[in-house]
Amino acid sequence: MSLLRPLLLDVVPNVQQTAAVALGRLANHNDDLAEAVVKGDILPQLVHSLANQNKFYKKAATFVLRAVARHSPLLAQKVVDCGALDALVACLEEFDPGVKEAAAWALGYIARHNEELSQAVVDAGAIPLVLLCLQEPELSLKRIAASVLSDISKHSPDLAQTVVDVGAIGHLAPLVLSPDTKLKRQVFSALSQISKHSVDLAERVVEAEVFPAALTSLKDTDEYVQKNAATLVREIVKHTPELAQLIVNAGGVAAIVDFIGETKGNVRLPGIMMLGYVAAHSEVLAMATIVSKGVLQLAEALVDEQEDHIKAATAWALGQMGRHSPEHAKAVAEINVLPKLLLCYLSTDSSEDLQLKSKKALKNVLQKCVYLPALEPLLKDAPPNILKHVVAQFSKVLPHDAKARRLFVSSGGLKKVQEIKTEPGTALQEFINTINNCFPPEIVSYYSPGYSDALLERIEQYTPPAATAQ
């Protein structure tokens, strides 16, 4: 560092630029080297010379600032403290697109860390100039500008509102139709970061007519475009039933169900969550997700996915679909989802979050489910805290359904209930008593544990009439 610093003041411009590039590459490598650049008191020198050097030096100097800022909020703050923001914003007004791009990139790396740094970038007057960069013909400059708007918007509603107030949505929305893949990634990211904060902001994005282009992009060849488009849909539907209904009417649920079926891993996660948010709003919307075969895709994801956080989101979404009514619960239960949720809950390999969400989803569905064939497998494997919900549903249905009672006996359900060990006076015992009262006492006795031993004992004690007569 001590050898490179004097070269920044060399009389030969090419030497200055090369020294700056070398510093940038060192700082970019890791945070220790970036820290060394800061401690070498190089940043103020770079910032001071930004105003009166040529475009090649400016690109090299902004590269150093970006390389230092990218590593941590602390290093980004050091860049801000040396007065870099005003110099970088001034570079956004340069004629050369390369200088604008380099400056915007550095501002984005500063803004992405936290709300305070983003606010500092906004206060320096960057947003209107970044928006002008978005309107430039150069694709690389457009991409970086969209990325900066995304990085600023993500931190808080106020920052997102600041971005919206300068007209960003109107300039971002048409770009969802761009043929450039990398630009579309950033545009969808920015729109989703704006949408996530409030109903008003989500409505502003919808009004900009980003649909149905966003839904079409779910089938894009680039998985990042797919994921960011799905994230945008998710951030819009989560706010209100009205916004969710709007997306459903546009064919959003069917498109997301197809998307989940065609993708894997973290790419499909926003789609899974989108179905959960839609289903959570109302019975009608939950049924829309079911009719579109959403349950089937989620059931497959619950088995196929390796990551626990994706499984947890899937379990949550299934719980939202099945919690509204017996009809909803049956749609979830009849494709054998309940044993899969139980397995996720009981597995020692599952994360705490996955166990918690699987348990909650099970309870949500069980409390509405009166489809008994789906409940019977749980009688054997469920722990007491889940078992009471299963037995409770049998105790509600069996007193009023003779056919169900017959099936319950012939399928071995009554025998399983008799084998359940419970404490007297508990809710579980009360439910078992209700079930037993639905059958003749001799039938209950026949299926009770130890009944065969009691019969054998009676045989031993029984004296045939012929033997008595002798």
C-alpha positions in Angstrom: 0.0 0.0 0.0 2.8 2.4 0.9 4.4 1.8 -2.5 1.2 2.3 -4.4 0.0 5.5 -2.7 2.7 7.8 -4.1 2.0 6.4 -7.6 -1.5 7.9 -7.4 0.2 11.3 -7.5 2.5 10.4 -10.4 2.8 12.9 -13.2 2.0 10.2 -15.8 -1.8 9.7 -15.9 -1.4 6.1 -17.0 0.6 5.3 -13.9 -2.0 6.9 -11.6 -4.8 4.9 -13.2 -2.8 1.6 -13.0 -2.0 2.3 -9.3 -5.7 2.9 -8.6 -6.8 -0.3 -10.4 -4.2 -2.3 -8.4 -5.5 -0.8 -5.2 -9.1 -1.7 -6.2 -8.1 -5.3 -7.0 -6.4 -5.6 -3.6 -9.4 -4.1 -1.8 -11.8 -6.3 -3.7 -10.0 -9.5 -2.7 -10.9 -9.5 1.0 -11.9 -7.2 3.9 -8.4 -7.2 5.5 -6.9 -5.7 2.4 -9.8 -3.3 2.1 -9.1 -2.3 5.7 -5.5 -1.7 4.9 -6.5 0.7 2.1 -8.6 2.6 4.6 -5.8 2.7 7.1 -3.4 3.8 4.5 -5.3 7.1 4.2 -5.8 6.5 0.5 -9.5 7.2 0.2 -9.5 10.9 0.9 -6.8 11.3 -1.8 -8.9 9.4 -4.3 -12.0 11.3 -3.5 -10.2 14.7 -3.8 -8.7 13.8 -7.2 -12.0 12.5 -8.6 -13.2 16.1 -9.4 -10.3 17.0 -11.8 -9.0 13.8 -13.4 -9.9 12.2 -16.7 -12.5 9.5 -17.2 -10.1 6.6 -17.0 -8.8 7.7 -13.6 -12.4 8.3 -12.4 -13.4 4.8 -13.3 -10.4 3.4 -11.5 -10.9 5.5 -8.4 -14.6 4.7 -8.2 -13.6 1.0 -8.5 -11.5 1.4 -5.4 -14.3 3.0 -3.5 -16.7 0.2 -4.6 -14.2 -2.5 -3.7 -13.8 -1.1 -0.1 -17.5 -0.5 0.4 -18.7 -3.9 -0.7 -17.3 -5.9 2.3 -19.2 -4.6 5.3 -21.3 -1.6 6.6 -18.3 -0.5 8.6 -16.1 -0.2 5.6 -18.9 1.4 3.6 -19.3 4.0 6.3 -15.5 4.8 6.1 -16.1 5.5 2.4 -19.0 7.8 3.2 -16.9 9.5 6.0 -14.2 10.5 3.6 -16.7 12.5 1.5 -17.1 10.0 -1.3 -20.9 10.4 -1.8 -20.8 13.9 -3.2 -17.9 13.0 -5.5 -19.7 9.8 -6.7 -23.0 11.7 -7.3 -21.1 14.3 -9.3 -19.7 11.4 -11.4 -23.3 10.5 -12.3 -23.5 13.8 -14.2 -20.5 12.9 -16.3 -20.9 12.5 -20.1 -19.1 9.2 -20.3 -21.4 6.2 -19.6 -18.5 4.2 -18.1 -17.9 6.8 -15.4 -21.7 6.9 -14.6 -21.8 3.1 -14.4 -18.8 2.9 -12.1 -20.2 5.6 -9.8 -23.6 4.1 -9.7 -22.1 0.7 -8.9 -20.2 2.2 -6.0 -23.3 3.9 -4.7 -25.2 0.6 -4.9 -22.6 -1.2 -2.8 -22.8 1.5 -0.2 -26.6 1.6 -0.1 -27.2 -2.2 0.1 -25.8 -2.6 3.6 -28.4 -0.9 5.8 -31.0 1.9 6.1 -28.6 4.5 7.4 -26.2 4.2 4.5 -29.0 4.1 2.0 -30.4 7.3 3.5 -27.0 8.9 3.2 -27.0 8.0 -0.6 -30.5 9.5 -0.9 -29.5 12.6 1.0 -26.6 13.1 -1.4 -29.1 13.6 -4.2 -28.3 10.3 -6.0 -31.8 9.0 -6.8 -32.9 11.5 -9.6 -29.5 11.0 -11.3 -29.7 7.2 -11.0 -33.1 7.4 -12.6 -31.6 9.4 -15.5 -29.0 6.6 -15.9 -31.9 4.1 -16.1 -33.1 6.0 -19.2 -29.7 5.9 -21.0 -29.4 3.6 -24.0 -26.5 1.6 -22.6 -27.7 -1.7 -21.2 -25.0 -2.1 -18.6 -25.8 1.4 -17.2 -29.5 0.5 -17.1 -28.7 -2.7 -15.2 -26.6 -1.0 -12.6 -29.2 1.9 -12.2 -32.0 -0.7 -11.6 -29.8 -2.5 -9.1 -29.1 0.7 -7.2 -32.9 1.5 -7.0 -33.4 -2.0 -5.7 -30.7 -1.7 -3.0 -32.1 1.6 -1.8 -35.8 0.5 -1.8 -35.3 -2.7 0.2 -34.6 -1.2 3.6 -37.7 0.7 4.6 -41.1 2.0 3.4 -39.8 5.6 3.5 -36.8 4.9 1.3 -39.0 2.9 -1.2 -41.5 5.9 -1.2 -38.6 8.2 -2.0 -37.7 6.1 -5.0 -41.3 6.0 -6.1 -41.8 9.8 -5.7 -39.2 10.5 -8.4 -41.2 8.4 -10.8 -39.1 5.2 -10.7 -42.0 2.8 -11.2 -43.0 4.4 -14.5 -39.5 3.9 -15.8 -38.9 0.4 -14.4 -42.2 -1.1 -15.5 -41.7 -1.0 -19.3 -38.3 -2.7 -18.8 -40.0 -6.0 -17.7 -40.4 -6.5 -21.5 -36.7 -6.0 -22.2 -35.0 -8.8 -24.1 -31.9 -8.4 -21.9 -31.9 -11.1 -19.2 -29.6 -9.3 -16.7 -31.7 -6.1 -16.9 -34.9 -8.0 -16.3 -33.4 -9.6 -13.2 -32.6 -6.2 -11.7 -36.0 -4.6 -12.8 -38.0 -7.4 -11.1 -35.8 -7.2 -8.1 -36.4 -3.4 -7.8 -40.2 -3.7 -8.3 -40.4 -6.5 -5.7 -38.4 -4.5 -3.1 -40.7 -1.5 -3.7 -43.9 -3.7 -3.5 -43.0 -5.5 -0.3 -43.4 -2.5 2.1 -47.1 -1.5 1.9 -50.4 -1.9 0.2 -50.1 1.6 -1.4 -46.7 0.8 -3.0 -47.9 -2.6 -4.2 -50.9 -1.0 -5.8 -48.7 1.5 -7.5 -46.6 -1.3 -9.1 -49.8 -3.2 -10.2 -51.2 0.0 -11.7 -48.0 0.3 -13.8 -49.2 -2.7 -15.8 -46.4 -5.1 -15.0 -48.9 -8.0 -15.4 -49.2 -10.3 -17.4 -45.5 -9.8 -18.3 -44.4 -10.7 -14.8 -46.4 -14.0 -15.1 -44.9 -14.7 -18.5 -41.4 -14.3 -17.0 -42.0 -17.2 -14.7 -41.2 -19.3 -17.7 -38.1 -17.4 -18.6 -35.0 -19.4 -19.5 -33.0 -17.6 -16.7 -33.7 -18.9 -13.2 -32.9 -15.5 -11.6 -35.5 -13.8 -13.8 -38.0 -16.5 -12.8 -37.2 -16.2 -9.1 -37.4 -12.4 -9.1 -40.7 -12.4 -11.0 -42.1 -14.9 -8.5 -40.8 -12.7 -5.7 -42.7 -9.7 -7.1 -45.9 -11.7 -7.3 -45.4 -12.9 -3.7 -44.8 -9.4 -2.4 -48.0 -8.1 -4.1 -50.4 -10.8 -3.0 -49.3 -10.8 0.6 -50.9 -7.5 1.4 -54.7 -7.8 0.9 -57.3 -10.2 -0.3 -58.1 -7.7 -3.1 -54.6 -7.6 -4.5 -54.4 -11.4 -4.2 -57.7 -11.7 -6.1 -56.4 -9.4 -8.8 -53.4 -11.7 -9.3 -55.7 -14.8 -9.2 -57.9 -13.3 -11.9 -54.9 -12.6 -14.1 -54.0 -16.3 -13.9 -51.4 -15.9 -11.3 -52.1 -19.0 -9.2 -52.0 -21.4 -12.2 -48.8 -19.8 -13.4 -47.1 -20.1 -10.0 -48.3 -23.7 -9.7 -46.6 -24.5 -13.0 -43.5 -22.5 -11.9 -43.2 -24.6 -8.7 -43.5 -27.8 -10.7 -40.7 -26.7 -13.1 -38.2 -25.3 -10.6 -36.2 -26.6 -7.6 -34.6 -25.3 -4.5 -34.5 -21.6 -3.6 -35.8 -20.6 -7.0 -39.2 -22.1 -6.2 -39.4 -20.7 -2.7 -41.1 -17.4 -3.5 -43.7 -19.4 -5.5 -44.4 -21.7 -2.5 -44.8 -18.7 -0.2 -47.1 -16.9 -2.8 -49.6 -19.9 -2.6 -49.5 -19.7 1.2 -50.2 -16.0 1.2 -53.1 -16.3 -1.3 -54.6 -19.2 0.7 -54.3 -17.4 4.0 -56.5 -14.5 2.9 -59.9 -16.3 2.5 -61.8 -19.6 1.9 -62.4 -18.6 -1.7 -58.8 -17.8 -2.5 -57.6 -20.9 -0.7 -59.9 -22.9 -2.9 -58.5 -21.2 -6.0 -55.0 -22.5 -5.0 -56.5 -26.0 -4.4 -58.4 -26.1 -7.7 -55.2 -25.1 -9.6 -53.6 -28.3 -8.1 -51.4 -26.3 -5.8 -51.7 -28.9 -3.0 -50.2 -31.6 -5.3 -47.2 -29.5 -6.2 -46.6 -28.5 -2.5 -46.9 -32.2 -1.5 -44.2 -33.1 -4.0 -42.0 -30.2 -2.8 -42.3 -31.4 0.8 -40.8 -34.7 -0.2 -38.3 -33.6 -2.9 -36.7 -30.6 -1.3 -33.5 -31.0 0.8 -33.4 -27.6 2.5 -35.4 -27.4 5.8 -36.3 -23.7 5.3 -38.0 -24.6 2.0 -39.8 -27.5 3.6 -40.9 -25.2 6.4 -42.4 -22.7 3.9 -44.1 -25.6 2.2 -45.6 -26.9 5.4 -46.8 -23.4 6.3 -48.5 -23.0 2.9 -50.2 -26.4 3.1 -51.5 -25.4 6.6 -53.0 -22.2 5.1 -54.7 -24.1 2.4 -56.3 -26.6 4.7 -57.3 -24.5 7.7 -60.6 -22.9 6.4 -63.2 -25.7 6.2 -63.7 -29.5 6.0 -63.7 -29.3 2.2 -60.3 -27.5 2.2 -58.9 -29.9 4.8 -60.0 -32.9 2.8 -58.3 -31.6 -0.3 -55.0 -31.4 1.6 -55.5 -34.7 3.5 -56.6 -37.0 0.7 -53.3 -36.8 -1.1 -51.5 -38.2 1.9 -49.9 -35.0 3.1 -50.6 -35.5 6.8 -48.2 -38.4 7.3 -45.5 -36.4 5.5 -46.1 -33.4 7.8 -46.0 -35.7 10.8 -42.7 -37.1 9.6 -41.2 -33.6 9.3 -42.4 -32.8 12.8 -41.1 -36.0 14.4 -37.8 -36.2 12.5 -34.7 -35.4 14.7 -33.0 -34.1 11.6 -35.6 -31.4 11.0 -34.8 -27.8 12.1 -36.7 -26.2 14.9 -38.5 -24.0 12.4 -39.6 -26.9 10.2 -40.8 -28.8 13.3 -42.8 -25.8 14.5 -44.4 -25.1 11.1 -45.2 -28.8 10.5 -46.9 -29.0 13.8 -48.9 -25.9 13.2 -49.9 -27.0 9.8 -51.0 -30.4 11.1 -53.1 -28.8 13.8 -54.6 -26.3 11.3 -55.7 -29.1 8.9 -56.7 -31.7 11.6 -59.1 -29.3 13.4 -61.1 -29.0 10.2 -60.6 -32.5 8.7 -63.6 -34.9 8.8 -62.2 -37.2 6.1 -61.5 -40.2 8.3 -59.5 -42.4 5.9 -56.8 -39.8 5.9 -56.8 -39.6 9.7 -56.5 -43.3 10.5 -52.8 -43.7 9.6 -52.0 -41.0 12.3 -53.6 -43.1 15.1 -50.6 -45.3 15.1 -47.7 -42.8 14.8 -48.8 -39.5 16.2 -47.5 -38.3 19.5 -50.1 -37.4 22.2 -50.2 -33.6 21.4 -51.2 -34.4 17.8 -53.1 -37.5 18.6 -55.7 -35.6 20.6 -56.6 -33.6 17.5 -56.9 -36.8 15.4 -59.1 -38.6 18.0 -61.2 -35.4 18.5 -62.2 -35.5 14.8 -63.3 -39.2 15.0 -65.3 -38.3 18.1 -67.1 -35.6 16.2 -68.0 -37.8 13.1 -68.6 -41.3 14.4 -71.7 -40.6 16.6 -73.6 -39.4 13.5 -72.4 -41.8 10.7 -73.2 -45.5 10.9 -71.2 -46.3 7.7 -68.1 -44.6 9.1 -68.5 -46.6 12.4 -68.5 -49.9 10.4 -65.4 -48.8 8.4 -63.7 -47.7 11.6 -64.1 -51.2 13.0 -63.2 -53.1 9.9 -60.1 -51.0 9.1 -58.7 -51.5 12.6 -59.3 -48.0 13.7 -61.2 -49.0 16.8 -58.5 -51.4 17.8 -55.8 -48.7 17.5 -57.9 -46.3 19.7 -58.1 -49.0 22.4 -54.4 -49.3 22.4 -53.8 -45.6 23.1 -52.4 -45.1 26.6 -53.8 -42.0 28.3 -54.3 -40.4 31.7 -57.9 -40.4 33.1 -59.6 -37.1 33.0 -57.6 -35.7 30.0 -59.2 -34.4 26.9 -57.8 -37.3 24.9 -59.5 -39.8 27.3 -62.8 -37.9 26.9 -62.6 -38.2 23.1 -61.8 -41.9 23.4 -64.8 -42.4 25.7 -67.0 -40.6 23.2 -65.8 -43.0 20.4 -66.3 -46.1 22.6 -69.9 -45.0 23.4 -70.6 -45.3 19.7 -70.2 -49.1 19.8 -71.7 -51.9 21.8 -69.7 -52.7 24.9 -68.8 -56.2 23.7 -67.3 -54.8 20.5 -65.2 -52.4 22.5 -64.1 -55.2 24.8 -63.3 -57.5 21.8 -60.8 -54.9 20.4 -59.3 -53.9 23.8 -55.8 -55.1 24.6 -55.8 -58.3 26.7 -59.2 -59.4 25.5 -57.8 -62.7 24.0 -56.0 -63.4 27.3 -59.3 -62.9 29.2 -61.0 -65.3 26.8 -58.3 -68.0 27.4 -58.7 -67.6 31.1 -62.4 -68.1 30.9 -61.8 -71.3 28.8 -59.5 -72.6 31.5 -62.0 -71.9 34.2 -65.0 -73.3 32.2 -66.3 -76.7 33.0 -68.2 -78.4 30.2 -71.7 -79.7 31.1 -70.8 -83.3 30.2 -68.0 -83.3 32.7 -70.3 -82.1 35.4 -72.9 -84.8 34.8 -70.2 -87.5 35.3 
